[in-house]
């Protein structure tokens, strides 16, 4: 057992007592919050959390340069919300690229890997919500090759951390409404959390603004043409900007990329059609850590291309990304395309839609009873 695992286990035992831990390990608590603190009371198990000494979401310079229609450049300062009325609980995607099955046990050593998706996906949400982002012993990329991975020990270990972190969030924030946000493996963890904690718990669903389950790559099942059923009976896909306790899910794909026709289309919620300008993405952003050349004159670490990209759900259920003006570069940056997936923009699932998602969660939060 690793030192990190020893620390987490020891903290858990001290927090709730051995007898209580054995009970919690054997059943799911249907209450709205845990009775006692667990290991995630420790600040060093969080990347972002209000009040901790090193909040990675607050420490970033998120000043951004927008490239306008005439290719002029406008610099915008990022403003952190002073007293937001809701929270965002974020679970990052796979960053452990080892080919052998396993879990990331040394969370301190892996922190730099966690920061890249955090920066691109979650940090900018602190303009509208308080961001909570736990570290967790996620599965390696190689674990996805294991038969029935959802029932594997690798998945169980990763999910146990996410669930404990969420329990700690509930304990410390009674009554607060929240958005769940995840990408790829993070979305897989959230789907499990929704199934175990929300599907049969009306009290928690009443606090759920929405769940951004981005890039689930087939793990979310909804009958084609329906908004509910399959994975969930009580948590539908979002169909209007004012819907709550619903799911926004999609997998992006480059427009025109040839992919085999699926027997059943993936669930696809186009965020531009939930109160935005249908078919036109509000803003695609990325930063200078992606290795993509910036236009001459850009001095910020972030660049944005407002209303340059189009989006629509195709016949396979992919959110197909195209461009409005070919002369505005880049169109679909080839550096972001995972060629092994044949046109998938999986790595940039959040980058293309973040402007619409930020707007959407604000509207949804205002619509809460």
C-alpha positions in Angstrom: 0.0 0.0 0.0 1.4 3.4 -0.9 2.1 6.2 1.5 -0.7 8.2 -0.1 -3.1 5.4 0.3 -2.0 5.0 4.0 -2.6 8.6 4.6 -6.0 8.6 3.0 -7.0 5.4 4.9 -5.7 6.7 8.2 -7.5 10.0 7.8 -10.7 8.1 7.0 -10.4 5.8 10.0 -9.7 8.8 12.3 -12.6 10.7 10.9 -15.4 8.2 11.3 -14.2 5.2 13.3 -13.6 1.7 12.1 -17.1 0.4 12.8 -18.7 3.3 10.9 -16.3 2.8 8.0 -17.2 -0.8 7.6 -20.9 0.1 7.4 -20.2 2.8 4.8 -18.1 0.5 2.8 -21.0 -2.0 2.5 -23.8 0.3 1.6 -24.7 3.5 -0.1 -25.8 6.4 2.1 -29.0 7.9 0.7 -28.9 11.0 2.9 -28.1 14.4 1.7 -24.7 14.6 3.4 -22.3 12.4 5.3 -22.3 12.4 9.1 -18.6 12.9 9.7 -15.5 14.1 7.7 -13.5 11.7 5.7 -10.0 11.9 4.1 -11.0 14.8 1.8 -11.1 17.1 4.8 -7.4 17.4 4.0 -6.6 20.4 1.8 -3.8 18.7 -0.1 -6.3 16.3 -1.8 -7.9 19.2 -3.7 -6.6 21.1 -6.8 -9.3 23.7 -6.4 -11.4 24.5 -3.3 -12.4 27.8 -1.8 -10.3 28.7 1.2 -7.3 26.4 0.6 -3.8 27.9 0.6 -3.1 26.8 -3.0 -6.2 27.0 -5.1 -5.0 26.1 -8.6 -8.1 27.6 -10.2 -7.4 31.0 -8.6 -3.7 31.1 -9.2 -3.9 31.2 -13.0 -3.6 34.2 -15.3 -6.6 33.7 -17.5 -6.3 36.9 -19.5 -7.5 36.1 -23.0 -7.1 37.7 -26.5 -10.2 37.4 -28.7 -9.7 37.3 -32.4 -12.5 39.3 -33.9 -14.3 38.8 -37.3 -11.9 41.3 -39.0 -8.9 39.5 -37.3 -8.4 42.4 -34.9 -7.4 41.5 -31.4 -9.2 42.5 -28.1 -7.8 41.6 -24.7 -10.2 40.6 -21.9 -9.4 40.3 -18.2 -10.7 37.2 -16.4 -12.8 38.1 -13.4 -13.4 35.7 -10.6 -16.9 35.9 -9.1 -16.7 37.5 -5.7 -19.6 35.7 -4.1 -21.2 33.2 -6.5 -24.5 31.6 -5.6 -23.6 28.1 -6.8 -20.8 25.7 -7.0 -19.1 23.5 -9.7 -17.7 20.1 -8.7 -15.2 19.0 -11.4 -13.6 15.6 -12.1 -10.7 15.7 -14.6 -10.1 13.2 -17.5 -7.5 10.6 -17.9 -4.0 12.0 -17.4 -2.2 8.8 -16.5 -1.2 7.5 -19.9 0.5 4.3 -18.7 -0.5 1.3 -20.9 -0.7 -1.2 -18.1 -3.9 -1.4 -16.0 -3.7 0.3 -12.6 -4.3 3.5 -10.7 -2.4 6.7 -10.1 -1.4 6.2 -6.5 1.1 9.0 -6.1 -1.2 12.1 -6.3 1.6 14.6 -5.4 3.8 13.4 -8.3 0.9 13.4 -10.7 -0.4 16.9 -9.9 1.3 18.6 -12.9 -0.5 16.1 -15.2 -3.8 17.1 -13.6 -3.3 20.8 -14.2 -3.5 20.7 -18.0 -7.2 19.7 -18.2 -8.0 21.7 -15.1 -6.7 24.8 -16.8 -8.5 24.1 -20.1 -11.8 22.9 -18.7 -12.6 23.9 -15.1 -10.6 27.0 -14.0 -12.5 29.5 -16.1 -15.8 28.5 -14.4 -14.7 30.4 -11.3 -16.2 33.5 -13.1 -19.6 32.1 -12.4 -19.3 29.5 -9.6 -17.0 28.3 -6.8 -14.9 25.4 -8.2 -14.2 22.2 -6.3 -11.8 19.9 -8.0 -10.5 16.8 -6.0 -7.5 14.8 -6.9 -8.3 11.1 -7.2 -6.6 7.7 -7.8 -7.8 7.6 -11.4 -7.4 4.6 -13.7 -4.5 4.5 -16.2 -5.4 4.7 -19.8 -4.5 1.0 -20.0 -7.2 0.1 -17.6 -9.8 0.7 -20.3 -8.6 -2.4 -22.0 -9.7 -4.6 -19.1 -12.8 -6.7 -19.6 -15.8 -5.2 -17.9 -13.7 -2.3 -16.6 -16.7 -0.7 -14.8 -16.7 -3.7 -12.4 -12.9 -3.8 -12.0 -10.9 -2.9 -8.9 -9.3 -0.1 -10.9 -12.6 1.6 -11.5 -13.7 1.0 -7.9 -10.6 2.6 -6.4 -11.0 5.7 -8.6 -14.7 6.1 -8.0 -14.2 5.6 -4.2 -12.1 8.7 -4.1 -14.5 10.8 -6.2 -17.4 9.7 -4.0 -15.6 10.5 -0.8 -14.6 13.9 -2.2 -18.2 14.6 -3.0 -19.3 13.5 0.4 -16.9 16.0 1.9 -18.3 18.7 -0.3 -21.8 17.9 0.8 -20.7 18.0 4.5 -19.1 21.4 4.2 -21.7 23.0 2.0 -25.2 22.1 3.2 -28.0 23.5 1.0 -25.7 24.9 -1.8 -26.8 24.2 -5.3 -24.1 22.8 -7.7 -23.1 21.8 -11.2 -21.3 18.5 -11.7 -18.6 18.7 -14.4 -16.4 16.1 -15.9 -14.6 15.0 -19.0 -13.8 11.5 -20.4 -12.8 9.4 -17.3 -14.1 12.2 -15.2 -17.5 11.9 -16.9 -17.4 8.1 -16.2 -16.9 8.8 -12.5 -19.8 11.3 -12.5 -22.2 8.9 -14.3 -21.5 6.4 -11.5 -22.1 9.1 -8.9 -25.3 10.0 -10.6 -26.4 6.4 -10.6 -25.5 5.7 -7.0 -26.3 9.0 -5.3 -28.8 10.9 -7.4 -31.0 8.5 -9.4 -33.1 7.5 -6.3 -32.4 10.6 -4.2 -34.9 13.5 -4.9 -33.2 15.7 -2.2 -29.9 15.7 -4.1 -31.6 16.1 -7.5 -33.3 19.2 -6.1 -29.8 20.7 -5.6 -28.4 19.6 -8.9 -28.4 22.5 -11.4 -27.1 20.2 -14.2 -24.4 17.6 -14.9 -21.9 18.4 -17.7 -21.0 14.9 -18.6 -18.7 15.8 -21.5 -16.9 13.2 -23.7 -18.5 10.1 -22.3 -17.6 8.1 -25.4 -20.6 5.7 -25.2 -20.8 5.3 -21.4 -24.1 7.2 -21.2 -27.1 5.3 -22.7 -30.3 6.9 -23.8 -32.8 5.4 -26.3 -32.4 7.1 -29.6 -35.0 9.9 -30.0 -35.7 10.0 -26.2 -34.4 12.2 -23.4 -34.6 9.7 -20.6 -34.3 6.0 -20.1 -31.4 3.6 -20.5 -28.8 4.7 -17.9 -31.3 6.8 -15.9 -35.0 6.9 -15.3 -35.0 10.1 -13.2 -32.2 12.2 -14.8 -33.0 13.3 -18.4 -31.0 15.0 -21.0 -31.3 18.8 -20.9 -33.6 20.1 -23.6 -34.1 23.7 -22.5 -31.8 26.3 -20.9 -34.1 26.4 -17.9 -34.0 22.6 -17.2 -32.4 21.4 -14.0 -31.2 18.1 -12.7 -30.5 17.1 -16.3 -27.5 16.0 -18.3 -25.5 17.8 -21.0 -23.5 15.2 -22.9 -21.7 15.1 -26.3 -18.6 13.8 -28.0 -17.1 16.2 -30.6 -16.0 15.3 -34.1 -14.5 17.3 -36.9 -17.1 18.2 -39.5 -16.6 16.0 -42.6 -14.6 13.4 -40.8 -15.7 9.9 -41.9 -16.7 7.6 -39.1 -18.6 4.3 -39.3 -22.4 4.6 -39.0 -23.4 3.6 -35.5 -26.3 1.2 -34.9 -27.6 3.6 -32.3 -26.7 7.3 -32.2 -24.9 8.6 -29.1 -26.8 10.9 -26.8 -26.0 14.4 -28.0 -26.9 17.7 -26.4 -25.9 20.7 -28.5 -25.2 23.5 -26.0 -25.7 26.1 -28.6 -29.4 25.1 -28.8 -29.9 25.6 -25.0 -30.5 29.3 -25.1 -27.5 30.4 -27.2 -27.4 31.1 -30.9 -28.4 27.8 -32.4 -25.5 26.2 -34.4 -23.0 28.9 -33.6 -20.5 28.3 -30.8 -20.0 31.4 -28.6 -16.2 31.0 -28.1 -13.5 28.4 -28.8 -10.5 28.9 -26.5 -7.1 27.3 -25.9 -3.9 28.3 -24.2 -0.2 28.5 -25.1 0.6 25.1 -23.5 -1.1 23.2 -26.4 1.8 23.8 -28.8 -0.5 25.6 -31.4 1.0 28.7 -32.9 -0.7 31.9 -31.9 -1.3 34.7 -34.4 1.4 37.5 -34.4 0.8 40.1 -31.8 -0.9 37.9 -29.2 0.8 38.4 -25.8 -1.7 36.6 -23.5 -1.5 32.9 -22.5 -5.1 32.4 -23.8 -6.7 33.0 -27.2 -10.3 32.9 -28.1 -12.2 32.7 -31.4 -15.7 34.0 -30.7 -18.5 32.9 -33.1 -16.1 31.2 -35.5 -17.2 27.6 -35.1 -20.4 25.8 -35.8 -21.9 22.9 -34.0 -24.7 20.4 -34.7 -25.5 16.8 -33.7 -24.9 14.5 -36.7 -26.6 11.2 -37.5 -24.1 9.2 -35.3 -24.8 11.5 -32.3 -21.5 13.3 -32.5 -21.4 17.0 -32.0 -19.9 18.0 -35.3 -17.6 21.0 -35.3 -17.2 23.2 -38.4 -16.1 26.7 -39.2 -17.9 29.9 -40.3 -15.0 31.7 -42.0 -12.2 29.6 -43.5 -9.9 32.6 -43.7 -9.8 32.9 -39.9 -7.1 30.6 -38.7 -7.1 28.0 -37.2 -10.2 26.2 -38.4 -10.1 22.9 -36.6 -6.4 22.8 -35.4 -5.0 19.5 -36.5 -2.8 19.4 -33.4 -6.0 18.9 -31.4 -7.3 16.0 -33.5 -6.6 12.6 -32.1 -5.8 10.8 -35.3 -6.2 7.4 -33.8 -9.9 8.2 -33.3 -10.3 9.3 -36.9 -11.4 12.9 -36.7 -12.4 13.0 -33.0 -11.8 16.3 -31.2 -12.0 14.5 -27.9 -9.2 16.4 -26.3 -10.9 19.7 -27.1 -14.4 18.8 -26.1 -14.5 21.6 -23.5 -12.4 24.1 -25.5 -15.0 24.5 -28.3 -18.0 24.8 -26.2 -16.8 26.5 -23.0 -18.4 29.9 -23.9 -21.8 28.2 -24.3 -21.4 26.1 -21.2 -20.5 29.1 -19.0 -23.6 30.9 -20.2 -25.8 27.8 -19.8 -24.9 27.0 -16.2 -25.7 30.6 -15.2 -29.1 30.4 -16.8 -29.8 27.0 -15.3 -28.7 28.2 -11.8 -31.1 31.2 -12.1 -33.8 28.7 -12.9 -33.5 26.7 -9.7 -36.6 26.7 -7.5 
